[in-house]
Amino acid sequence: MAGTINKVILIGHLGDEVKMHYFEGGNAIGRFPIATNETYTNKQTGEKVTTTEWHNIVVRNKLAEICEKYLTKGDKIYCEGRIKTRQWEDEAGNKKYTTEIHVVDMTFLTTKKELNKPEQAPDVKIEKTTIQEQSISDVADDDLPF
């Protein structure tokens, strides 16, 4: 294979609310952590062990606004994106690094806002909501037959 791939798929729970930042020109960026868990049995003790990995999620523009509106801490999501590492210097001149997942496709698996609706029966399955980030040029260049 001549090319390379940078693709991440995660299913996890939000660890905090979506933090939004707005820029001139109407662009927006949202950031929030999600937790993924791995459970295994320790062969020596027979004890179940759960480890949690935290991931820094970044969403942009319309996808960020939708996440801010519908997601809260504890919600379960499916997301696809790319790994990106940023570097900067702190006030003391030390180099700092952070690794983020820049999400382009997301599905809300469960949201507390949907689960807490009083008119909804507890055994009703919640419909999945899928959101994909698209630029305006992608939509404008679409060749629709109608």
C-alpha positions in Angstrom: 0.0 0.0 0.0 1.5 3.3 -1.1 -0.6 5.6 1.2 -1.0 5.9 4.9 -4.1 6.0 7.2 -4.8 8.0 10.3 -8.2 6.8 11.5 -9.5 6.4 15.0 -12.8 4.9 16.1 -14.0 5.2 19.7 -17.1 4.4 21.7 -17.0 5.9 25.1 -18.7 8.2 27.7 -18.3 11.9 28.0 -16.2 12.8 31.0 -17.3 16.5 31.1 -19.5 19.0 29.3 -18.6 20.3 25.9 -16.4 23.5 26.1 -17.0 25.8 23.2 -14.8 28.5 21.7 -16.1 30.8 19.0 -14.0 32.7 16.5 -14.4 35.6 14.2 -16.2 34.6 11.0 -18.6 32.3 12.7 -16.3 29.3 13.2 -16.5 27.3 16.4 -14.5 24.6 18.1 -15.7 22.2 20.9 -13.6 20.1 23.2 -14.5 17.4 25.6 -13.0 14.2 27.1 -14.4 10.7 26.6 -13.5 7.6 28.6 -13.1 4.1 27.1 -12.8 1.1 29.4 -11.2 -2.3 29.2 -12.1 -5.1 31.5 -10.1 -8.3 32.0 -9.6 -11.0 34.6 -6.3 -11.1 36.4 -5.2 -14.8 35.9 -3.3 -14.9 39.2 -6.0 -13.5 41.5 -9.1 -14.1 39.5 -10.1 -10.5 40.1 -11.8 -8.4 37.4 -9.7 -5.4 36.6 -11.0 -2.3 34.7 -8.7 0.2 33.2 -9.9 3.6 31.8 -8.3 5.5 29.0 -9.1 9.2 28.5 -9.2 10.8 25.0 -9.3 14.5 24.2 -12.0 15.1 21.6 -12.2 18.1 19.2 -15.2 18.9 17.1 -15.6 21.9 14.8 -18.3 24.3 13.5 -21.8 22.8 13.1 -20.8 19.4 14.7 -19.5 21.3 17.7 -22.7 23.3 18.1 -24.8 20.1 17.9 -22.6 18.4 20.5 -23.0 21.4 22.8 -26.7 21.4 22.5 -27.4 17.6 23.0 -24.5 16.1 24.9 -23.9 16.1 28.6 -21.4 14.4 30.9 -22.0 10.6 31.0 -23.5 10.3 27.5 -22.3 7.4 25.3 -21.1 8.3 21.8 -19.5 6.6 18.8 -17.0 8.8 17.0 -14.5 8.6 14.1 -11.7 10.9 13.4 -7.9 11.5 13.2 -5.2 11.7 15.8 -3.4 15.0 15.9 -0.6 16.1 18.2 -0.2 19.8 19.1 2.9 21.4 20.6 3.3 24.8 22.4 5.4 26.5 25.0 4.1 27.4 28.5 4.9 30.6 30.4 8.2 29.2 31.6 9.3 28.3 28.1 8.8 24.5 28.5 7.6 22.6 25.5 4.2 21.0 26.1 2.4 18.4 24.0 -1.2 17.1 23.7 -2.8 14.4 21.6 -6.3 15.0 20.4 -8.9 13.1 18.3 -10.3 15.5 15.6 -13.7 14.0 15.0 -15.5 14.1 11.6 -18.3 11.6 12.2 -20.3 11.0 15.3 -23.3 9.0 16.5 -25.0 9.7 19.8 -25.7 6.3 21.3 -27.4 7.5 24.5 -28.0 11.0 25.8 -29.3 11.8 29.2 -31.6 14.5 27.8 -33.4 11.8 25.8 -33.4 9.2 28.6 -34.9 11.7 31.1 -38.0 12.7 29.1 -41.0 11.9 31.3 -43.2 10.9 28.3 -40.9 8.2 27.2 -41.3 4.7 28.5 -38.2 3.1 30.0 -38.2 0.2 27.5 -38.3 2.4 24.4 -35.2 2.2 22.3 -33.7 5.6 21.6 -33.1 6.4 18.0 -29.5 6.9 17.1 -28.5 10.4 15.8 -25.7 10.5 13.3 -23.8 13.7 12.5 -21.1 14.1 9.9 -19.0 17.2 9.6 -19.2 18.7 6.1 -17.8 21.8 4.6 -20.1 24.1 2.7 -18.1 23.4 -0.5 -18.9 19.7 -0.1 -22.6 20.4 0.0 -22.5 22.9 -2.9 -20.6 20.5 -5.2 -23.0 17.6 -4.6 -24.6 16.5 -7.9 -28.2 15.8 -7.0 -30.5 14.3 -9.7 -33.4 16.6 -8.8 
